[in-house]
Amino acid sequence: MCVKGLVSIITPTYNCGRFIGETIESVQQQTYTNWEMIIVDDCSTDDTKSVVEKYLQKDKRIKYHCLAENSGAAVARTKAMELATGQYMAFLDSDDLWMPDKLEKQLEFMQKNNYAFTSTSYQHMSEEGEMIPKVLQAIPKTDYNRLLLDCPVGNSTVMYDVSKMGKFQVPNIRKRNDDALWLAMLKKEKYIYGWNEVLMKYRLRNNSISRNKWSLVKYTWKLYRDIENLSVFTSVWHICWWGCIKVFRLK
């Protein structure tokens, strides 16, 4: 049973004590206040838990759960989704930041147009939080085939209506599991509708696994072949296209 109007914010985390406080504060600063933030810790070995506990003591809307063993972002994200009680789910990585009116504007966009699945534009920032003049514009409509090409959707911009689409389990792949989730959801809802306004700041981490493009190749292959069951030819074509985008920095 979903609580009407409540937004459940899905935040998996691992060793993000340096950034997660600022992320939580960007949620607390939202002009839309009917939310719960579900933080699932994948057995961090730094001070993530102690940082989060300072906020837990003062804000009952923040909830913290630690996995029994280190299992990866997909498992942590799935657990957070299981614990969520809201009509809507919004996704926020533990080092990214939202603009103060992110939830308010995106909900208005969804409700006004009767959209169940949406994303927004976003901007890059450095690991230290300095803004980088690169904006990733949201595409008006992203379908399954378009998302397969290069995933033009920022994870921390996505929000969907649980009452219309239900809950999902994140495919258990170590990397690119967010893309795998959107693909699974697009088999139920035809489009992710994009709101062309920057409402999220994406932190570029120097040691982020998502920045090591070569290490992503095997996971991209696994996504196409094992999870999406694409043919060998189609999988090779998509990986070549994806590789060109990364090599020539088209995204």
C-alpha positions as CSV (number, residue, x, y, z in Angstrom):
1,M,0.0,0.0,0.0
2,C,1.5,3.3,-1.1
3,V,1.1,6.5,1.0
4,K,-0.4,9.0,-1.3
5,G,1.8,12.0,-2.2
6,L,4.8,10.6,-0.3
7,V,8.1,10.5,-2.2
8,S,10.4,7.7,-1.2
9,I,14.0,8.7,-1.9
10,I,16.2,5.7,-2.8
11,T,19.8,6.2,-1.7
12,P,22.3,3.3,-1.7
13,T,25.6,4.1,-0.2
14,Y,29.1,2.7,0.3
15,N,32.1,4.6,1.9
16,C,30.5,8.0,1.1
17,G,31.0,9.6,4.5
18,R,32.8,12.6,2.9
19,F,29.8,13.5,0.8
20,I,26.6,12.0,2.2
21,G,25.9,14.8,4.7
22,E,25.7,17.3,1.9
23,T,23.5,15.0,-0.1
24,I,21.1,14.6,2.9
25,E,21.0,18.4,3.3
26,S,20.0,18.9,-0.3
27,V,17.0,16.7,0.4
28,Q,16.2,18.5,3.7
29,Q,16.2,21.8,1.7
30,Q,13.5,20.6,-0.7
31,T,10.5,22.9,-1.0
32,Y,8.3,19.7,-1.2
33,T,8.5,18.3,2.3
34,N,6.4,15.1,2.1
35,W,9.3,12.7,1.6
36,E,11.1,9.8,3.3
37,M,14.8,9.2,2.5
38,I,15.8,5.5,2.7
39,I,19.6,5.1,3.0
40,V,20.8,1.5,2.6
41,D,24.5,1.1,3.5
42,D,26.4,-1.6,1.7
43,C,28.7,-2.2,4.7
44,S,30.7,0.9,4.6
45,T,34.1,0.8,6.2
46,D,34.5,4.6,6.7
47,D,32.4,7.0,8.8
48,T,29.2,6.9,6.7
49,K,27.1,5.4,9.5
50,S,28.2,8.0,12.1
51,V,27.6,10.8,9.6
52,V,24.1,9.6,8.8
53,E,23.2,9.0,12.5
54,K,23.6,12.8,13.2
55,Y,20.8,13.5,10.7
56,L,18.7,10.5,11.9
57,Q,18.5,11.9,15.4
58,K,17.0,15.2,14.2
59,D,14.9,14.2,11.2
60,K,12.5,11.2,11.4
61,R,12.0,11.3,7.7
62,I,15.5,9.8,7.2
63,K,15.8,6.0,7.6
64,Y,18.9,4.0,7.7
65,H,19.5,0.3,7.0
66,C,22.8,-1.6,6.8
67,L,23.1,-4.8,4.7
68,A,24.4,-7.9,6.5
69,E,27.3,-8.2,4.0
70,N,28.8,-6.2,1.2
71,S,26.6,-7.0,-1.8
72,G,26.9,-4.2,-4.3
73,A,24.8,-1.2,-5.3
74,A,22.1,-3.3,-7.0
75,V,21.3,-5.2,-3.9
76,A,21.4,-2.0,-1.7
77,R,19.1,-0.2,-4.2
78,T,16.6,-3.1,-4.3
79,K,16.5,-3.2,-0.5
80,A,15.7,0.5,-0.3
81,M,12.9,0.0,-2.9
82,E,11.5,-2.8,-0.8
83,L,11.4,-0.6,2.3
84,A,9.8,2.4,0.5
85,T,6.2,3.2,1.3
86,G,5.7,6.3,-0.9
87,Q,3.4,6.7,-4.0
88,Y,6.5,8.0,-5.8
89,M,10.1,6.8,-5.8
90,A,13.0,9.2,-6.6
91,F,16.6,8.0,-6.9
92,L,19.5,9.9,-5.4
93,D,23.1,8.6,-5.2
94,S,24.9,9.4,-2.0
95,D,27.3,11.9,-3.5
96,D,25.0,13.8,-5.8
97,L,22.9,16.9,-5.0
98,W,19.4,18.1,-5.8
99,M,18.3,21.7,-6.4
100,P,15.9,22.8,-3.7
101,D,12.8,22.8,-5.9
102,K,13.7,19.4,-7.6
103,L,10.9,17.4,-6.1
104,E,8.3,20.1,-6.4
105,K,8.9,20.9,-10.0
106,Q,9.2,17.2,-11.1
107,L,6.0,16.2,-9.3
108,E,4.2,19.1,-10.9
109,F,5.5,18.0,-14.3
110,M,4.3,14.5,-13.7
111,Q,0.9,15.3,-12.4
112,K,0.1,18.0,-14.9
113,N,0.9,15.7,-17.8
114,N,-0.2,12.4,-16.2
115,Y,3.4,11.0,-16.6
116,A,4.4,7.9,-14.6
117,F,8.1,7.8,-15.3
118,T,10.3,11.0,-15.6
119,S,13.8,12.4,-15.5
120,T,15.4,15.9,-15.6
121,S,18.4,17.7,-17.0
122,Y,21.5,17.8,-14.8
123,Q,25.0,19.4,-14.5
124,H,28.4,18.0,-13.7
125,M,30.4,19.2,-10.7
126,S,33.9,18.2,-9.6
127,E,34.7,15.9,-6.7
128,E,35.2,19.1,-4.6
129,G,31.8,20.4,-5.5
130,E,32.9,23.0,-8.1
131,M,30.4,23.4,-11.0
132,I,31.6,22.3,-14.4
133,P,30.0,24.1,-17.4
134,K,28.6,20.9,-18.9
135,V,24.8,20.3,-18.8
136,L,23.3,17.0,-19.8
137,Q,19.9,17.9,-21.3
138,A,17.0,15.6,-20.7
139,I,15.5,14.1,-23.8
140,P,11.7,14.8,-24.1
141,K,10.9,11.1,-24.6
142,T,13.3,8.1,-24.0
143,D,12.1,4.7,-25.0
144,Y,13.7,1.2,-24.6
145,N,15.7,1.3,-27.8
146,R,16.9,4.9,-27.2
147,L,18.1,4.0,-23.7
148,L,20.0,1.0,-25.0
149,L,22.2,3.3,-27.1
150,D,23.9,5.4,-24.4
151,C,21.4,5.8,-21.5
152,P,20.7,9.6,-21.7
153,V,19.1,9.5,-18.2
154,G,20.8,10.7,-15.1
155,N,20.2,8.2,-12.2
156,S,19.7,10.9,-9.6
157,T,17.1,12.7,-11.7
158,V,14.7,9.8,-12.1
159,M,11.3,9.6,-10.4
160,Y,8.3,7.3,-11.0
161,D,4.8,6.7,-9.8
162,V,4.7,3.4,-7.9
163,S,0.9,3.4,-7.8
164,K,0.9,3.1,-11.6
165,M,4.0,1.0,-12.2
166,G,4.5,-1.1,-9.1
167,K,7.9,-2.0,-7.5
168,F,10.9,-3.5,-9.3
169,Q,13.9,-5.6,-8.4
170,V,17.2,-4.1,-9.6
171,P,19.1,-6.6,-11.9
172,N,22.0,-7.9,-9.8
173,I,24.9,-6.7,-11.9
174,R,27.8,-4.9,-10.2
175,K,27.9,-2.0,-12.7
176,R,25.3,-0.5,-15.0
177,N,22.6,-1.8,-12.7
178,D,20.8,1.5,-12.9
179,D,20.6,1.3,-16.7
180,A,19.3,-2.3,-16.3
181,L,16.6,-1.1,-14.0
182,W,15.4,1.6,-16.4
183,L,15.3,-0.9,-19.2
184,A,13.2,-3.3,-17.1
185,M,10.8,-0.4,-16.2
186,L,10.6,0.6,-19.9
187,K,9.1,-2.8,-20.6
188,K,6.1,-1.7,-18.5
189,E,6.0,2.0,-19.3
190,K,6.7,3.1,-22.9
191,Y,8.6,6.3,-22.2
192,I,10.7,8.2,-19.6
193,Y,9.6,11.8,-20.1
194,G,12.3,14.4,-19.7
195,W,11.9,17.8,-18.0
196,N,14.4,20.1,-19.6
197,E,15.6,22.0,-16.5
198,V,18.8,21.3,-14.4
199,L,17.5,20.0,-11.1
200,M,20.5,17.8,-10.1
201,K,24.2,18.1,-9.7
202,Y,26.2,15.0,-10.6
203,R,29.5,14.6,-8.8
204,L,32.4,13.3,-10.9
205,R,34.5,11.2,-8.6
206,N,38.1,10.7,-9.5
207,N,38.1,7.0,-8.5
208,S,34.5,6.2,-9.5
209,I,34.0,2.8,-11.1
210,S,31.7,4.6,-13.6
211,R,34.6,6.7,-14.8
212,N,36.8,3.7,-15.7
213,K,35.2,3.0,-19.1
214,W,37.3,0.0,-20.0
215,S,36.2,-1.8,-16.8
216,L,32.6,-1.2,-17.8
217,V,32.9,-3.1,-21.1
218,K,32.3,-6.6,-19.6
219,Y,29.4,-5.3,-17.6
220,T,27.9,-3.7,-20.7
221,W,28.2,-7.0,-22.5
222,K,26.6,-8.8,-19.6
223,L,23.8,-6.2,-19.6
224,Y,23.1,-6.7,-23.3
225,R,23.6,-10.5,-23.5
226,D,22.6,-11.9,-20.1
227,I,20.0,-9.5,-18.9
228,E,18.4,-8.1,-22.0
229,N,19.1,-11.3,-24.1
230,L,20.1,-9.4,-27.2
231,S,21.8,-11.3,-30.1
232,V,25.6,-11.3,-30.4
233,F,25.4,-9.1,-33.4
234,T,23.1,-6.5,-31.7
235,S,25.2,-6.6,-28.6
236,V,28.5,-6.0,-30.5
237,W,26.8,-3.1,-32.4
238,H,25.6,-1.4,-29.2
239,I,29.0,-1.8,-27.5
240,C,30.8,-0.3,-30.5
241,W,28.3,2.6,-30.5
242,W,28.7,3.0,-26.7
243,G,32.5,2.9,-27.1
244,C,32.5,5.7,-29.7
245,I,30.5,7.9,-27.4
246,K,33.0,7.4,-24.5
247,V,36.1,7.7,-26.6
248,F,35.0,10.9,-28.4
249,R,33.4,12.2,-25.2
250,L,30.1,12.8,-26.8
251,K,28.4,12.4,-23.4
